[in-house]
Amino acid sequence: MARLTLDDVTKEYRDGEMSVVAVEDVSIDVPDGDFLVLVGPSGCGKSTTLRMIAGLEEITDGEIRLDGKSVNDASAQERDIAMVFQSYALYPHKTVRGNMSFGLEESTDLSDEAIAETVEETAAMMGIEELLDRKPGELSGGQQQRVALGRAIVRDPDVFLMDEPLSNLDAKLRAEMRTELQHLQEQLDVTSVYVTHDQTEAMTMGDRIAVLNDGELQQVGTPLECYHEPNNLFVAGFIGEPSMNTFDGQLEEGAIVIDSVEYPLSSDARRNIEAGTDLVLGIRPEDVRIVDSRSGDRQFEAEVAVVEPMGNENVVHLRFDGTTTDGEFIATTEGIPSVSAGDRVGVEFPEAAIHLFDGDSGVALKNRELSFSGTRDELLS
C-alpha cells in the first residue's frame, strides 16, 4: 500500500505548432488505503490522468509521487501499480489460470508452486475457482471482469487503478459488482483510484471523489460534500440524479428576479451579494415541495408537464407559466403519484434548501443548510 500524490500534473499533446491540454494542474492527495473515484463527463481527462499514474503516459509538467518518492521517470514496469482496463485486456489464448499467473511469472521470482497457490487463493476470493481452466471466450462479461480484477490482485500492488471496469456489464450486474468491489477494497485495504463517468458509481463507491471537467479539477471531497456543498455550478449539476434544478436570474431589491417569478431572499442569504449581480438559483429535486395551493412568498404556481412513476418515487416535471420545455424543473415525491399531467399545483422552494451561484463564474456563493442531529464532520465523514 502507498500514499499517492499528484502535484500540479499537466498533460499536453502537441502536433507541430498545435497543442491540446488534456489535463491541467491537477493536484490530488490519496491517503494510504483510500478509495478515490475520478468522475466527470467523457473527454474530461479522467483516463489520461489514470494512465499518467500508471506510467502509460508521460506527464508534461508536475509530479506524481508514491509514498513521497517521485515516479515521473519510472517506467510502468517499475511502478508497483496494477491496472484494470475497461476492455479487461485478457489474453484470449490463455486460460483464466494463465491470465492470472502471467504477471507474476514475468515480474517476480516466485516459484511455480507459490504462483499457483497465489492464483488459486485469489480465484477463491473472487469466486472464480471453477473457471481457472477456461479461456476468456468461454466466460460471461461478469466473469471476465472478475478475472481482470483477480489478475490485478495477485500482484499485491501498492495501488489499484480501475478504468471504468463495470461499463460493459448490464445494469443489474453492474449494481452487484459495485457492492463486491467495495467489499473487496475494504478487505484488501489497498490505495485505489477508480475512473467512471457514472456519478451513481462515484457517490456509492468512493471514500472521496474528484470531479474533473475539461481537464481541470473542480472539487475533491466526500460524496456528501460534493452533493450538498458543491464548489461550483458544474459540480452541482453533474453530481446527483436527477440533476439540480437551476434558474438564471438577477438580484434586485432583495429578490432574485427570474423570467416568470421573483424569489425573495433573506438578508442572511444575500449577504455580500451586490444588487444587480447575475445569479443562478439551484435546488435539488427532492427539496422542491409540491403543495395544495400557493400561500407564501416562496411558493409559486406551476403546471405539471409529465409524471414519471419510478415505483419508490415519482419524478414530476413542472413548468412556470410562460416557459417552454427547456424551462421545466423537476420535483421528486414518494409513493403513489398524487398529481397528473396538466394539473396546476403549488410548489415551494424552502430558502434553507437553495444554492446560489455567481452567474458569470459559476462559483458557489451559498450552499444549502444541512439539518441533522450530529456535527457537520459526522455527516460529511
C-alpha positions in Angstrom: 0.0 0.0 0.0 1.1 3.6 -0.6 0.1 7.2 -0.4 -0.4 8.6 -3.9 0.1 12.3 -4.6 -0.5 14.2 -7.8 1.1 17.7 -7.7 0.1 20.2 -10.4 0.1 17.4 -13.0 -0.4 18.5 -16.6 -0.7 16.6 -19.9 -0.3 18.5 -23.1 -0.5 16.8 -26.5 1.5 18.6 -29.3 1.1 18.2 -33.1 3.5 20.6 -34.7 2.5 24.1 -33.6 -0.8 22.9 -32.3 -1.3 21.8 -28.7 -4.2 20.4 -26.7 -4.1 20.4 -22.9 -5.9 17.3 -21.8 -5.2 17.7 -18.0 -4.2 20.9 -16.4 -2.6 21.5 -13.0 -4.4 18.6 -11.2 -3.4 18.2 -7.6 -4.9 15.3 -5.6 -3.6 13.5 -2.5 -4.8 9.9 -2.0 -4.0 8.6 1.5 -2.9 5.1 2.1 -5.8 2.7 1.7 -8.2 5.4 0.4 -10.7 4.7 -2.4 -10.7 7.7 -4.7 -13.2 8.0 -7.7 -12.3 10.2 -10.6 -15.6 11.3 -12.2 -16.6 13.6 -15.0 -18.1 13.6 -18.5 -16.4 11.9 -21.4 -13.3 13.6 -22.6 -12.6 15.4 -19.3 -9.2 13.8 -18.7 -10.1 11.0 -16.3 -8.5 8.1 -18.2 -5.5 10.3 -19.2 -4.9 11.0 -15.5 -5.1 7.3 -14.7 -2.7 6.4 -17.5 -0.2 9.0 -16.2 -0.3 7.5 -12.7 0.2 4.0 -14.3 3.2 5.3 -16.3 1.5 4.6 -19.7 1.5 8.4 -20.5 4.4 10.8 -19.9 3.4 13.9 -17.9 4.1 17.3 -19.4 4.5 19.1 -16.1 4.1 18.5 -12.4 5.0 15.4 -10.3 3.5 12.1 -9.3 4.7 10.6 -6.0 4.3 7.2 -4.3 5.0 7.4 -0.6 6.7 10.7 -1.2 9.0 9.4 -3.9 8.7 10.8 -7.4 7.9 8.3 -10.1 7.9 10.7 -13.0 10.9 8.9 -14.6 9.9 5.4 -13.6 8.6 3.1 -16.3 5.2 1.3 -15.9 7.0 -1.9 -15.0 9.0 -0.2 -12.2 5.8 1.2 -10.5 4.1 -1.2 -8.1 0.8 -0.5 -9.7 -1.9 -2.8 -11.1 -4.5 -1.6 -13.6 -7.8 -3.0 -14.6 -8.9 -1.8 -18.1 -12.3 -1.1 -19.4 -11.9 -3.8 -22.1 -10.4 -6.2 -19.4 -7.5 -6.9 -21.9 -7.4 -10.6 -21.2 -5.2 -12.9 -23.3 -7.7 -14.9 -25.4 -5.3 -17.8 -26.0 -4.6 -18.3 -22.3 -6.8 -19.9 -19.6 -8.0 -17.9 -16.6 -5.1 -19.5 -14.7 -2.7 -18.4 -17.4 -4.0 -14.9 -17.4 -3.8 -14.5 -13.7 -0.4 -16.0 -13.3 1.3 -14.3 -16.3 2.2 -11.1 -14.4 3.7 -13.0 -11.5 5.7 -15.1 -13.9 7.1 -12.1 -15.7 7.7 -9.7 -12.8 8.6 -11.9 -9.8 11.0 -14.6 -8.7 8.2 -16.7 -7.1 8.4 -20.5 -7.7 5.7 -22.2 -9.9 4.2 -23.6 -6.7 4.0 -20.3 -5.0 2.4 -18.7 -8.1 -0.1 -21.5 -8.4 -1.1 -21.1 -4.7 -1.5 -17.4 -5.0 -3.6 -17.7 -8.1 -5.9 -20.3 -6.5 -6.3 -18.3 -3.3 -7.2 -15.2 -5.3 -9.6 -17.1 -7.6 -11.4 -18.4 -4.5 -11.7 -14.9 -3.1 -13.2 -13.8 -6.4 -15.5 -16.8 -6.7 -14.0 -18.0 -10.0 -12.0 -21.1 -8.8 -14.2 -23.3 -11.1 -13.2 -21.2 -14.1 -9.4 -21.5 -13.9 -9.2 -23.9 -16.9 -11.5 -21.9 -19.2 -10.5 -19.3 -21.7 -11.9 -15.8 -21.9 -14.1 -16.6 -24.9 -16.0 -19.1 -22.7 -16.8 -16.6 -20.0 -19.6 -14.1 -19.4 -18.9 -10.4 -19.1 -19.1 -10.5 -15.3 -16.8 -13.5 -15.2 -14.2 -11.8 -17.4 -14.4 -8.7 -15.1 -13.7 -10.9 -12.1 -10.7 -12.4 -13.9 -9.3 -9.0 -14.8 -9.6 -7.9 -11.1 -8.1 -11.2 -9.9 -5.1 -10.7 -12.3 -4.5 -7.4 -10.6 -5.0 -8.7 -7.1 -2.5 -11.5 -7.3 0.3 -8.9 -7.8 -0.4 -7.4 -4.3 0.3 -3.9 -5.7 0.7 -0.7 -3.8 -2.0 1.0 -5.9 -5.0 -0.3 -7.8 -6.1 1.6 -10.9 -9.5 0.8 -12.5 -10.6 2.4 -15.7 -14.5 2.1 -16.0 -14.3 -1.7 -15.3 -18.1 -2.0 -15.0 -19.2 -0.2 -18.1 -19.6 -3.3 -20.2 -21.9 -5.0 -17.7 -25.7 -4.9 -17.7 -27.4 -2.7 -15.1 -28.2 -5.4 -12.6 -24.8 -7.0 -12.7 -23.1 -3.5 -12.5 -25.0 -2.8 -9.3 -23.9 -6.2 -7.8 -20.3 -5.6 -8.8 -20.3 -2.1 -7.2 -21.0 -3.8 -3.9 -18.5 -6.6 -4.5 -15.8 -4.0 -5.3 -16.4 -2.1 -2.2 -16.2 -5.3 0.0 -13.0 -6.3 -1.9 -11.3 -2.9 -1.4 -12.2 -3.0 2.3 -10.8 -6.5 2.6 -7.5 -5.7 0.8 -7.2 -2.1 2.2 -5.3 -1.0 -0.8 -5.0 2.5 -2.2 -7.3 2.6 -5.2 -8.2 5.1 -8.0 -11.4 4.3 -9.9 -12.4 6.1 -13.1 -16.1 6.5 -14.1 -18.4 8.8 -15.9 -21.3 7.4 -13.8 -21.9 9.7 -10.9 -24.0 7.0 -9.2 -20.9 4.8 -9.1 -18.9 7.8 -7.7 -21.5 8.5 -5.0 -21.8 5.0 -3.8 -18.3 3.6 -4.1 -15.7 6.3 -3.2 -14.3 7.4 0.1 -13.8 10.6 -1.8 -14.5 11.8 -5.3 -12.6 14.1 -7.6 -14.7 15.9 -10.2 -13.0 16.8 -13.5 -14.2 18.9 -16.3 -12.3 19.9 -19.5 -9.1 18.6 -17.9 -9.4 20.8 -14.8 -10.1 19.6 -11.2 -13.4 21.1 -10.0 -13.6 19.6 -6.5 -12.3 16.9 -4.3 -14.3 15.8 -1.3 -16.5 13.1 0.2 -19.6 12.2 -1.9 -21.9 14.1 0.6 -19.6 17.2 0.4 -19.8 17.3 -3.4 -23.6 16.7 -3.3 -24.6 19.2 -0.6 -21.7 21.7 -0.8 -20.6 21.9 -4.5 -17.8 24.3 -5.3 -19.4 25.5 -8.4 -22.3 25.2 -10.8 -20.7 22.3 -12.8 -20.3 20.1 -9.7 -23.8 20.9 -8.6 -25.3 19.9 -12.0 -23.1 16.8 -12.5 -23.5 15.2 -9.1 -27.0 14.0 -8.4 -29.7 12.2 -10.4 -32.0 13.8 -11.4 -29.7 16.9 -11.7 -30.1 20.0 -9.6 -32.7 22.5 -10.9 -31.2 25.8 -11.9 -32.8 29.2 -12.7 -30.9 32.2 -14.1 -31.8 35.5 -12.5 -30.6 38.7 -11.1 -30.6 40.2 -7.6 -32.9 43.2 -7.5 -34.4 44.8 -4.3 -33.8 41.8 -2.1 -35.2 39.2 -4.6 -33.9 37.0 -7.4 -35.8 38.0 -10.5 -36.3 35.0 -12.8 -38.2 35.2 -16.1 -41.6 34.4 -14.6 -41.2 34.6 -10.8 -39.4 36.6 -8.1 -37.8 34.7 -5.3 -37.3 36.8 -2.1 -34.0 36.4 -0.3 -33.5 37.0 3.4 -30.7 39.4 4.4 -28.6 36.5 5.5 -28.9 34.7 2.2 -28.0 37.8 0.1 -25.2 38.9 2.4 -22.1 40.1 0.4 -24.1 39.8 -2.8 -24.5 43.2 -4.6 -27.7 44.3 -6.2 -27.7 43.7 -9.9 -25.5 40.6 -9.7 -26.3 37.9 -12.1 -27.1 34.8 -10.1 -28.2 31.2 -10.6 -30.6 29.7 -8.1 -30.3 26.0 -7.6 -32.4 23.5 -5.7 -32.3 19.7 -5.6 -35.5 17.9 -6.9 -36.0 16.2 -3.6 -36.2 19.7 -1.9 -38.9 21.0 -4.2 -42.2 20.7 -2.3 -45.5 20.2 -4.0 -48.2 21.9 -2.0 -52.0 22.1 -2.5 -52.0 25.8 -3.2 -49.8 28.9 -3.2 -49.8 30.5 0.2 -46.3 32.0 0.9 -43.6 34.3 -0.6 -41.5 31.3 -1.6 -44.4 29.3 -3.1 -45.4 29.6 -6.7 -48.0 28.2 -9.1 -46.8 25.7 -11.7 -48.2 23.3 -14.2 -47.4 19.5 -14.2 -45.9 18.6 -17.5 -45.0 14.9 -17.1 -45.1 12.4 -14.2 -42.7 9.5 -14.3 -43.6 6.8 -11.7 -40.5 5.0 -10.6 -42.1 2.8 -8.0 -40.4 4.0 -4.9 -40.7 7.6 -6.0 -42.2 9.8 -8.7 -40.3 12.2 -10.9 -42.6 15.2 -11.6 -41.7 17.6 -14.4 -43.1 21.1 -13.8 -43.0 24.5 -15.5 -44.0 28.0 -14.6 -46.4 29.9 -16.8 -44.8 31.3 -20.0 -41.9 28.8 -20.0 -41.2 26.1 -22.6 -40.0 22.5 -22.3 -36.4 23.9 -21.9 -37.6 25.7 -18.8 -39.0 22.7 -17.0 -37.8 21.8 -13.5 -38.2 18.6 -11.5 -39.6 17.5 -8.1 -39.3 14.0 -6.7 -42.1 12.7 -4.5 -42.5 9.5 -2.7 -45.2 6.8 -3.1 -48.2 6.7 -5.4 -48.5 9.7 -7.8 -50.7 12.4 -6.3 -50.6 14.6 -9.4 -51.1 14.1 -13.1 -50.0 15.9 -16.3 -52.0 19.1 -16.8 -52.6 19.7 -13.0 -51.9 23.1 -11.6 -50.1 22.9 -8.3 -48.3 25.0 -5.8 -44.5 24.5 -5.4 -42.3 25.7 -2.6 -38.6 26.3 -2.7 -37.5 26.5 1.0 -34.7 29.0 1.4 -32.8 26.6 3.6 -32.6 24.2 0.7 -31.4 26.6 -2.1 -28.0 27.1 -3.6 -26.8 30.4 -5.1 -24.1 30.6 -7.8 -22.4 33.5 -9.5 -23.9 33.9 -12.9 -20.6 34.7 -14.6 -18.1 32.4 -12.9 -20.4 29.7 -11.6 -18.7 29.8 -8.2 -20.9 28.8 -5.3 -22.0 31.8 -3.2 -24.3 29.9 -0.9 -25.0 26.2 -0.3 -28.0 24.6 1.3 -28.2 24.5 5.0 -27.7 21.0 6.4 -30.3 19.9 9.0 -29.1 17.0 11.1 -28.7 15.9 14.7 -24.9 15.3 14.7 -22.0 17.5 13.9 -21.1 18.6 10.3 -18.0 16.5 10.4 -20.0 13.4 11.3 -22.4 13.9 8.4 -19.6 14.6 5.9 -17.1 11.9 7.1 
